[in-house]
Amino acid sequence: MKQKKRHSLKRGSVLVVFCIMCLLASALAGCGGKNMKESKYLGKWNAVSAEMSGMEFSVSDFMDEFSITLKEDGSCEAHIDDEVESGTWEETENGVKIKDSTDTLEMNEKDGHLYIEYEGVSFRFEKEGSESAVSSGSASADTESVKAEVSASSSGAEQEYGTDEAASAESRDTSGTHMEMTLWDIYYPEGWTENEDDKGDSETSSYGRLEYKQGDEVLLSVGITATVEDCGGYRDFLHASGIDAHALVVDKSVEQENIGGVPCVVSETTSWGEPVLTYMGRDVGSGTTVKVSITGEYSDPEVDKLIKNLAFHLEDTGNEDYPWPWEGEAFSTDSEHSKMIADTTITAVWVPFEEPLLAYDIFSGRIVSVGESLYVLLDNV
């Protein structure tokens, strides 16, 4: 079976930057083009987000600028911070095509945005000065209703002692078609089909996708994954989804959804303009992270029928995840350390934190102490 590469969110931003560089190197190498004076796509398009493996990143988190300017003479320019690439473009039925003698890059329009998909990463571009572009936070009334129900919700908590398979089995309808993997199984009702190109199974990773179609059109798509791995990807998911880990794990004040016997956080994102509801859970004892992503109108009753028939099968191996930031003994010292450099004495003073300070900025995080004030600088601000 086809085995797909899987990336943790922890490395996601770096991979996105790499894809951007490769994308432009391969596609923007032309010189001159057709006259596009009447095209509605003329102007500067700024990349505002990048989506990978169901997670959405803000482009501004890892670079100052990523934009493509489409000009009247059929030429175009792409800017990545201080780097500039030139190329050619033309309008297509679905959006814009950028090409050279060997490669073609499609930018498809949807809801007033342009989208590029490259090496598993989907980039969303918004036209500068346009009021018609739809922001990533916009959603249908149904989506807003679901978001209100799960509240800031991205709800859930790590489970410490294995899956609650008994509770999951009580509500399962086993009359459908049985799809059995090493780490989970599901009975899917009539109308759902397995995507044979998106399925893989081993002792440490089981993933598959079910689709609900009308003719050849996929109305709903449900991806199910269970992977034996460290907790880094799960914790990064909490951060990216705006979930307070301390409130989740210690205060137990964040709601959770039981999915296949595993408590899961809930997060609403978008992919290519489509709503995506993601459940993510961590079974500590088995060292397994589980994920269920639903693309399409996930308020459809068919989704609920399907998810109720899912059960994860995870064995407690005695795994222990590494500590949370608030755990362990805090380092402290009362001593000052001074050193004379030329005619200046520099003194280093330890500044203890009452609470742990988490900084997820990969490239430009800074912490500076001035007098009795502490400043956390992100993105050079």
KEKE-506519 format. One line per 3 residues: number of its first residue (from 1); for each residue y, z, x of N, C-alpha, C. Coordinates in steps of 0.02 Angstrom, whole numbers. Example, Ala and Ser with C-alpha at 12.3 -4.5 7.8 and 13.67 -1.06 7.14 Angstrom:
residues 2
1) -284 390 660 -225 390 615 -165 390 660; -112 354 642 -53 357 684 2 394 645 $
end
This chain:
residues 381
1) -60 0 41 0 0 0 62 0 43; 115 -25 15 178 -30 52 206 40 63; 221 56 125 248 122 142 322 115 157 $
4) 364 149 118 436 144 129 460 200 175; 510 184 215 540 234 259 580 283 216; 579 346 234 616 397 197 662 432 245 $
7) 725 442 224 775 473 266 801 535 232; 813 589 270 844 648 242 918 638 238; 950 674 192 1023 669 185 1057 691 248 $
10) 1025 735 286 1055 760 348 1073 704 394; 1033 651 396 1046 594 439 1079 536 402; 1092 546 338 1115 491 297 1180 461 319 $
13) 1230 502 335 1295 475 354 1291 433 416; 1253 455 465 1246 416 526 1213 349 512; 1162 348 469 1128 286 452 1175 239 414 $
16) 1217 267 371 1264 226 335 1313 192 382; 1340 229 431 1385 200 480 1351 144 518; 1289 156 539 1252 105 576 1243 42 534 $
19) 1227 51 470 1218 -7 426 1283 -46 418; 1339 -10 414 1404 -44 408 1416 -89 468; 1404 -64 528 1416 -103 588 1371 -164 591 $
22) 1306 -155 574 1259 -211 575 1277 -263 522; 1297 -239 464 1314 -282 408 1370 -329 427; 1423 -302 456 1480 -344 473 1466 -389 532 $
25) 1428 -365 580 1411 -406 638 1373 -468 617; 1330 -462 565 1288 -518 545 1323 -565 496; 1370 -539 456 1397 -579 402 1467 -606 412 $
28) 1508 -574 451 1577 -595 458 1588 -630 524; 1564 -691 530 1570 -726 593 1594 -798 583; 1623 -814 526 1644 -883 512 1714 -897 538 $
31) 1740 -955 521 1808 -973 544 1838 -1023 495; 1875 -999 446 1904 -1044 397 1861 -1051 336; 1889 -1070 279 1849 -1076 218 1886 -1116 166 $
34) 1861 -1113 103 1890 -1151 49 1953 -1116 22; 1993 -1155 -15 2052 -1126 -46 2032 -1085 -107; 2051 -1021 -107 2032 -975 -160 2093 -947 -196 $
37) 2145 -988 -202 2210 -966 -226 2208 -935 -295; 2163 -959 -339 2161 -936 -408 2109 -881 -420; 2075 -860 -369 2020 -812 -378 2046 -742 -395 $
40) 2012 -710 -442 2031 -642 -461 2011 -591 -407; 1971 -614 -358 1948 -568 -306 1996 -564 -247; 2048 -602 -247 2096 -601 -192 2124 -531 -182 $
43) 2131 -511 -120 2161 -446 -106 2117 -403 -62; 2136 -341 -56 2102 -294 -12 2054 -250 -52; 1992 -247 -30 1941 -206 -63 1921 -150 -16 $
46) 1928 -88 -38 1912 -30 2 1844 -1 -17; 1802 13 33 1738 46 19 1752 119 3; 1729 141 -56 1742 209 -77 1680 253 -77 $
49) 1621 222 -80 1560 262 -79 1501 222 -53; 1450 258 -30 1389 227 -6 1331 266 -36; 1283 230 -65 1226 263 -98 1162 246 -61 $
52) 1121 298 -45 1059 287 -10 1008 338 -36; 949 314 -54 894 357 -77 916 403 -134; 958 376 -179 980 415 -236 1038 462 -224 $
55) 1062 466 -162 1118 510 -145 1180 468 -131; 1238 492 -154 1300 456 -145 1345 492 -95; 1371 455 -46 1417 482 4 1486 453 -8 $
58) 1537 491 9 1605 465 10 1617 433 78; 1639 370 80 1650 335 143 1701 372 185; 1750 404 154 1802 440 191 1775 500 229 $
61) 1712 520 213 1683 576 249 1665 558 321; 1654 493 335 1632 477 403 1672 420 435; 1725 397 404 1770 349 437 1837 348 400 $
64) 1889 328 437 1956 325 407 1965 264 362; 1934 208 382 1942 147 342 1882 102 347; 1859 76 291 1810 22 288 1834 -22 230 $
67) 1862 -80 246 1890 -124 195 1876 -197 211; 1877 -238 158 1870 -311 165 1927 -343 127; 1966 -385 162 2023 -420 131 2004 -493 121 $
70) 2007 -517 59 1990 -586 42 2055 -625 33; 2063 -679 73 2126 -717 75 2122 -783 38; 2181 -812 22 2185 -873 -17 2153 -933 17 $
73) 2155 -936 84 2129 -994 119 2053 -990 130; 2020 -941 99 1947 -935 105 1925 -895 165; 1972 -869 203 1954 -825 259 1955 -753 236 $
76) 1925 -709 275 1925 -638 258 1924 -597 321; 1945 -535 314 1945 -488 370 1915 -422 347; 1875 -393 391 1846 -327 377 1871 -278 429 $
79) 1892 -220 407 1918 -168 451 1872 -107 448; 1847 -86 506 1812 -22 511 1850 19 562; 1891 65 538 1936 103 581 1976 54 624 $
82) 1967 54 690 2006 11 734 1973 -57 747; 1913 -67 721 1877 -130 732 1895 -181 677; 1904 -244 696 1920 -297 648 1872 -355 658 $
85) 1842 -380 603 1798 -438 604 1826 -490 556; 1821 -555 575 1845 -609 533 1788 -651 506; 1796 -681 448 1743 -722 419 1770 -767 364 $
88) 1725 -796 324 1743 -839 268 1711 -814 205; 1739 -835 147 1711 -812 83 1720 -865 30; 1682 -858 -24 1690 -901 -82 1668 -864 -144 $
91) 1696 -883 -200 1680 -850 -263 1614 -877 -291; 1574 -833 -320 1510 -851 -350 1511 -830 -424; 1457 -846 -458 1451 -828 -529 1451 -752 -538 $
94) 1423 -716 -489 1416 -644 -496 1466 -604 -455; 1507 -638 -414 1553 -601 -372 1578 -643 -314; 1560 -622 -253 1586 -653 -192 1530 -662 -143 $
97) 1532 -717 -105 1483 -730 -52 1521 -737 14; 1498 -699 64 1526 -704 132 1470 -730 176; 1484 -782 216 1429 -812 254 1453 -843 319 $
100) 1403 -853 364 1414 -894 424 1357 -944 426; 1343 -972 484 1293 -1025 489 1222 -1000 478; 1210 -936 485 1141 -910 481 1132 -857 428 $
103) 1184 -819 410 1177 -763 365 1223 -769 304; 1201 -740 249 1241 -738 188 1243 -666 162; 1302 -644 144 1312 -577 118 1340 -582 47 $
106) 1304 -554 -2 1326 -557 -71 1363 -493 -90; 1421 -501 -123 1457 -444 -152 1457 -455 -227; 1418 -416 -263 1411 -425 -335 1460 -381 -374 $
109) 1490 -410 -426 1539 -373 -466 1505 -336 -523; 1527 -274 -535 1504 -237 -593 1557 -184 -609; 1579 -183 -672 1628 -134 -696 1691 -133 -653 $
112) 1714 -192 -631 1776 -195 -593 1769 -178 -520; 1709 -165 -496 1696 -151 -426 1655 -207 -395; 1655 -210 -329 1610 -254 -292 1559 -211 -256 $
115) 1496 -233 -255 1442 -196 -225 1407 -238 -172; 1391 -206 -116 1350 -237 -63 1289 -193 -53; 1231 -224 -49 1170 -187 -32 1143 -213 34 $
118) 1132 -168 82 1110 -188 148 1064 -134 177; 1003 -154 195 955 -109 227 947 -44 188; 943 -49 122 932 10 80 994 51 65 $
121) 1052 29 88 1115 65 75 1158 22 29; 1183 51 -25 1226 15 -72 1298 40 -64; 1344 -7 -48 1415 10 -39 1454 -12 -101 $
124) 1499 31 -123 1541 15 -181 1613 6 -158; 1643 -51 -175 1712 -67 -155 1758 -67 -216; 1818 -43 -206 1868 -40 -259 1930 -79 -236 $
127) 1956 -122 -279 2014 -162 -260 2077 -120 -256; 2113 -128 -201 2173 -88 -190 2226 -107 -241; 2255 -57 -274 2307 -68 -323 2282 -87 -392 $
130) 2216 -90 -401 2188 -110 -465 2181 -50 -510; 2200 -57 -574 2192 -2 -622 2128 -11 -664; 2095 -68 -656 2037 -83 -697 1972 -58 -666 $
133) 1975 -41 -601 1914 -19 -567 1891 46 -596; 1826 53 -604 1797 113 -633 1779 160 -577; 1801 222 -581 1786 271 -528 1715 294 -534 $
136) 1689 322 -478 1619 344 -476 1607 402 -524; 1661 436 -544 1651 492 -589 1650 473 -662; 1666 411 -679 1667 391 -749 1596 387 -776 $
139) 1590 399 -841 1523 398 -870 1530 387 -945; 1475 368 -976 1475 358 -1048 1476 426 -1082; 1487 425 -1149 1487 488 -1186 1421 523 -1180 $
142) 1366 484 -1179 1300 514 -1172 1293 549 -1105; 1318 516 -1052 1313 546 -985 1353 610 -982; 1415 610 -1011 1456 670 -1009 1422 726 -1046 $
145) 1388 709 -1102 1354 760 -1140 1299 793 -1100; 1259 751 -1065 1205 778 -1024 1233 820 -968; 1288 796 -937 1319 834 -882 1342 902 -906 $
148) 1368 906 -968 1391 970 -994 1332 1017 -1003; 1275 989 -1024 1217 1030 -1035 1189 1060 -971; 1189 1020 -917 1163 1045 -854 1217 1079 -814 $
151) 1277 1081 -839 1338 1109 -813 1346 1092 -741; 1385 1122 -707 1404 1106 -639 1343 1107 -602; 1311 1100 -644 1242 1109 -649 1206 1067 -608 $
154) 1199 1060 -582 1154 1043 -533 1119 1107 -527; 1069 1120 -570 1044 1187 -572 976 1194 -540; 957 1255 -521 891 1264 -493 887 1314 -438 $
157) 828 1325 -411 818 1372 -357 755 1355 -319; 751 1378 -258 689 1369 -220 634 1412 -250; 574 1385 -254 517 1424 -278 478 1449 -218 $
160) 460 1513 -217 432 1542 -158 356 1548 -158; 325 1544 -215 253 1559 -216 212 1507 -251; 225 1443 -239 183 1390 -266 206 1367 -335 $
163) 175 1314 -360 196 1285 -424 167 1323 -483; 201 1319 -539 178 1350 -600 140 1298 -640; 80 1280 -615 42 1226 -646 17 1244 -715 $
166) 2 1308 -727 -23 1328 -793 29 1315 -847; 92 1334 -833 146 1324 -881 157 1250 -893; 151 1210 -839 161 1138 -846 107 1106 -887 $
169) 44 1129 -879 -13 1098 -913 -11 1110 -988; 21 1165 -1010 21 1181 -1081 54 1127 -1124; 106 1095 -1097 144 1047 -1137 126 974 -1122 $
172) 75 962 -1082 58 894 -1062 18 858 -1117; 35 795 -1126 -3 751 -1171 -45 706 -1126; -110 716 -1127 -155 680 -1082 -186 618 -1113 $
175) -155 593 -1167 -183 535 -1202 -162 469 -1171; -112 470 -1126 -88 409 -1096 -128 387 -1036; -101 339 -999 -133 314 -938 -122 363 -881 $
178) -175 377 -844 -171 428 -791 -153 396 -724; -100 421 -693 -81 401 -626 -89 462 -581; -136 458 -535 -154 517 -495 -139 506 -421 $
181) -101 552 -392 -84 551 -321 -108 617 -290; -105 622 -224 -128 682 -190 -87 743 -210; -21 737 -213 23 794 -224 49 799 -295 $
184) 34 751 -338 54 755 -408 14 705 -450; 15 716 -515 -14 667 -561 27 666 -625; 20 613 -663 58 605 -725 19 562 -774 $
187) 27 576 -839 0 534 -892 59 498 -924; 61 431 -918 119 396 -946 101 360 -1011; 145 366 -1062 132 337 -1128 137 261 -1127 $
190) 118 231 -1182 124 159 -1190 197 137 -1183; 207 82 -1150 275 57 -1138 297 65 -1066; 266 113 -1031 281 124 -960 231 86 -917 $
193) 253 61 -859 209 28 -812 223 53 -741; 172 50 -698 180 69 -628 210 11 -588; 256 27 -543 282 -23 -496 237 -21 -435 $
196) 194 -71 -428 145 -72 -375 176 -81 -306; 238 -105 -303 272 -115 -239 309 -53 -215; 312 -2 -257 348 59 -239 302 119 -250 $
199) 249 121 -210 198 173 -218 164 186 -152; 153 249 -136 118 266 -74 89 337 -79; 34 349 -44 1 414 -50 -32 434 15 $
202) -22 497 34 -56 526 93 -61 601 82; -87 637 132 -93 709 126 -25 744 126; 26 712 153 91 744 160 147 709 121 $
205) 133 653 89 185 617 52 154 576 -4; 177 589 -66 154 551 -124 216 528 -162; 222 462 -171 279 438 -209 259 377 -251 $
208) 293 369 -307 279 312 -351 337 303 -399; 335 247 -434 389 231 -482 359 202 -546; 384 228 -602 365 203 -668 426 171 -701 $
211) 413 115 -737 468 78 -767 455 66 -842; 508 70 -881 505 56 -952 544 -8 -964; 509 -61 -986 540 -128 -989 546 -153 -1061 $
214) 594 -198 -1068 600 -239 -1129 599 -311 -1106; 542 -343 -1114 533 -409 -1083 530 -401 -1008; 572 -438 -972 575 -432 -899 628 -382 -877 $
217) 667 -357 -924 722 -311 -906 698 -239 -901; 714 -206 -845 697 -136 -836 751 -93 -867; 733 -57 -921 781 -14 -956 784 55 -924 $
220) 727 80 -902 724 147 -871 679 144 -810; 698 179 -758 657 181 -697 653 254 -673; 592 278 -662 581 348 -642 543 349 -576 $
223) 575 374 -524 542 382 -459 520 454 -449; 459 464 -426 431 531 -416 408 537 -344; 430 590 -310 413 599 -239 396 672 -225 $
226) 346 683 -184 331 749 -157 316 739 -83; 352 775 -40 346 765 32 342 833 68; 291 841 110 286 901 152 332 891 211 $
229) 385 931 214 437 923 266 475 989 272; 521 992 321 562 1053 325 613 1053 269; 651 1107 264 696 1116 206 764 1084 216 $
232) 776 1049 272 842 1022 286 867 974 233; 825 927 212 845 878 162 863 910 96; 823 960 76 836 995 13 903 1032 15 $
235) 916 1066 70 978 1104 75 1039 1059 81; 1032 1002 114 1086 954 116 1100 926 46; 1047 918 7 1055 894 -62 1095 944 -103 $
238) 1082 1009 -93 1121 1060 -128 1195 1053 -113; 1210 1046 -48 1280 1040 -27 1312 977 -57; 1278 921 -52 1306 858 -77 1315 859 -152 $
241) 1275 898 -187 1279 902 -260 1327 956 -284; 1359 991 -237 1408 1043 -255 1377 1107 -281; 1316 1122 -258 1281 1182 -281 1292 1238 -230 $
244) 1312 1297 -253 1321 1356 -211 1252 1385 -195; 1231 1378 -133 1163 1399 -114 1154 1475 -123; 1206 1514 -107 1201 1587 -114 1193 1606 -188 $
247) 1232 1574 -231 1226 1588 -303 1157 1567 -329; 1130 1515 -300 1065 1489 -321 1008 1535 -299; 1008 1555 -236 951 1590 -207 956 1666 -214 $
250) 1016 1694 -203 1024 1767 -203 1046 1792 -271; 1101 1763 -298 1127 1788 -361 1086 1765 -421; 1046 1713 -413 1006 1686 -467 1049 1668 -528 $
253) 1111 1647 -515 1158 1633 -569 1162 1558 -586; 1123 1518 -552 1122 1446 -567 1060 1430 -607; 1069 1393 -662 1012 1375 -704 965 1328 -667 $
256) 904 1323 -694 854 1280 -663 813 1245 -717; 783 1189 -698 738 1152 -743 669 1153 -712; 618 1169 -752 549 1167 -728 523 1096 -735 $
259) 513 1063 -679 488 994 -679 419 993 -645; 368 981 -684 301 978 -657 277 1042 -625; 307 1099 -645 287 1164 -618 332 1188 -561 $
262) 382 1150 -542 427 1169 -487 499 1175 -514; 533 1232 -502 603 1238 -522 645 1188 -482; 688 1151 -516 726 1097 -484 800 1103 -499 $
265) 841 1085 -450 912 1075 -462 921 1009 -498; 978 1001 -530 991 940 -568 1058 912 -546; 1059 847 -531 1121 815 -508 1129 746 -540 $
268) 1189 731 -563 1204 666 -593 1245 625 -544; 1220 565 -526 1256 520 -482 1254 450 -513; 1275 400 -474 1271 331 -496 1241 288 -441 $
271) 1210 233 -460 1185 183 -413 1196 115 -443; 1237 74 -409 1255 7 -434 1285 12 -504; 1323 65 -516 1355 73 -581 1311 102 -635 $
274) 1246 112 -620 1200 140 -669 1197 216 -660; 1193 254 -716 1186 327 -710 1118 346 -682; 1117 396 -639 1055 420 -609 1053 496 -616 $
277) 1000 522 -646 989 594 -651 934 612 -602; 948 659 -557 900 677 -505 882 751 -510; 816 764 -511 790 832 -506 763 841 -435 $
280) 781 897 -403 759 910 -335 737 982 -330; 677 994 -303 651 1062 -297 618 1073 -230; 612 1136 -211 582 1155 -148 530 1209 -160 $
283) 466 1193 -142 412 1242 -145 401 1268 -74; 425 1329 -61 425 1355 7 355 1366 34; 312 1397 -6 245 1414 18 206 1354 44 $
286) 214 1296 13 179 1236 35 222 1193 82; 286 1211 88 331 1172 131 344 1103 102; 349 1098 36 355 1033 3 420 1027 -36 $
289) 453 971 -28 512 954 -68 492 902 -120; 511 914 -183 494 867 -236 558 838 -265; 553 776 -288 612 742 -315 591 694 -371 $
292) 628 696 -426 619 649 -481 686 618 -497; 693 553 -490 756 518 -503 747 470 -562; 792 475 -610 789 434 -671 850 390 -673 $
295) 840 324 -672 894 276 -674 896 242 -742; 955 241 -772 962 213 -839 985 266 -888; 978 252 -952 999 300 -1004 948 356 -1008 $
298) 957 406 -966 905 458 -960 904 506 -1019; 951 498 -1067 947 538 -1128 897 509 -1178; 870 450 -1162 820 418 -1204 760 464 -1213 $
301) 735 474 -1275 677 518 -1287 615 499 -1247; 609 434 -1228 551 413 -1190 548 448 -1121; 605 464 -1094 607 499 -1029 578 568 -1035 $
304) 598 605 -1087 573 673 -1097 498 673 -1108; 473 624 -1146 401 620 -1157 363 611 -1092; 391 569 -1048 358 554 -985 359 614 -938 $
307) 417 645 -928 424 699 -880 381 759 -899; 371 771 -963 329 827 -984 256 819 -963; 237 758 -946 167 744 -927 157 744 -851 $
310) 207 767 -814 204 769 -741 183 838 -717; 140 840 -666 121 904 -635 115 894 -560; 147 938 -521 140 937 -448 82 983 -429 $
313) 45 963 -377 -12 1002 -353 0 1020 -280; 28 1079 -269 50 1100 -202 14 1164 -182; -15 1163 -122 -55 1219 -97 -13 1264 -53 $
316) -15 1329 -67 22 1377 -26 -13 1384 41; 21 1362 94 -6 1366 162 26 1421 203; 67 1463 171 101 1516 207 163 1493 244 $
319) 188 1434 226 248 1409 259 308 1454 247; 351 1460 297 415 1496 290 471 1450 313; 520 1441 270 578 1400 289 624 1439 336 $
322) 665 1402 374 710 1437 419 764 1473 379; 796 1524 409 841 1568 371 901 1531 341; 926 1560 288 990 1538 259 1046 1565 303 $
325) 1106 1537 298 1162 1559 341 1179 1633 335; 1167 1662 276 1185 1732 266 1130 1780 288; 1073 1754 309 1018 1797 330 1020 1810 405 $
328) 984 1861 427 983 1877 498 1039 1925 518; 1042 1941 581 1092 1988 607 1150 1950 638; 1210 1966 616 1270 1931 640 1286 1952 711 $
331) 1304 1904 753 1325 1919 822 1396 1946 822; 1409 1996 865 1477 2022 872 1486 2051 941; 1548 2054 965 1564 2084 1029 1636 2108 1028 $
334) 1648 2165 1059 1716 2192 1062 1752 2171 1126; 1716 2141 1171 1746 2125 1236 1789 2062 1234; 1841 2061 1276 1882 2002 1285 1867 1971 1353 $
337) 1872 1906 1357 1857 1871 1419 1918 1831 1439; 1943 1844 1499 2004 1811 1523 1991 1773 1587; 2030 1719 1596 2024 1680 1657 2093 1652 1674 $
340) 2111 1657 1739 2175 1631 1762 2166 1557 1781; 2207 1515 1752 2208 1443 1768 2279 1427 1789; 2288 1411 1854 2355 1401 1883 2394 1465 1872 $
343) 2451 1461 1838 2490 1522 1825 2484 1546 1753; 2430 1522 1719 2420 1541 1649 2355 1579 1641; 2357 1634 1604 2297 1673 1588 2273 1656 1518 $
346) 2210 1633 1513 2181 1616 1448 2132 1671 1429; 2140 1700 1370 2097 1754 1347 2060 1732 1284; 1994 1737 1287 1952 1721 1229 1936 1784 1191 $
349) 1950 1784 1126 1939 1842 1083 1889 1824 1029; 1837 1864 1020 1787 1852 968 1816 1869 900; 1814 1821 853 1840 1831 786 1780 1834 738 $
352) 1761 1893 715 1702 1898 670 1718 1872 600; 1667 1842 568 1674 1819 499 1639 1870 454; 1672 1888 399 1638 1932 351 1584 1893 313 $
355) 1598 1830 301 1550 1786 267 1536 1726 312; 1475 1699 310 1461 1640 351 1503 1581 330; 1526 1542 378 1567 1483 365 1525 1421 378 $
358) 1516 1380 327 1475 1320 334 1520 1259 339; 1508 1218 389 1547 1156 397 1498 1098 402; 1498 1053 351 1452 997 350 1483 934 379 $
361) 1546 937 399 1578 879 429 1543 862 494; 1518 800 501 1478 782 559 1521 765 619; 1577 730 608 1612 699 664 1675 736 687 $
364) 1711 768 641 1777 792 662 1793 863 638; 1743 906 632 1756 974 611 1787 1015 667; 1838 1056 651 1871 1098 701 1885 1166 669 $
367) 1880 1220 709 1900 1286 687 1949 1313 739; 2007 1335 716 2060 1357 762 2087 1424 739; 2094 1472 786 2124 1536 771 2195 1538 799 $
370) 2243 1552 755 2313 1558 775 2339 1625 749; 2353 1672 795 2374 1738 774 2320 1771 734; 2337 1793 673 2288 1824 630 2260 1776 578 $
373) 2274 1712 587 2251 1662 539 2197 1619 569; 2150 1599 528 2095 1555 548 2101 1491 508; 2100 1433 542 2107 1369 509 2043 1328 519 $
376) 2018 1299 464 1961 1254 467 1988 1184 456; 1980 1140 506 2007 1073 503 1950 1023 492; 1954 985 438 1904 934 423 1939 867 417 $
379) 1908 815 444 1936 747 443 2006 745 474; 2015 786 527 2078 788 564 2137 809 521; 2125 843 467 2180 866 424 2192 941 436 $
end
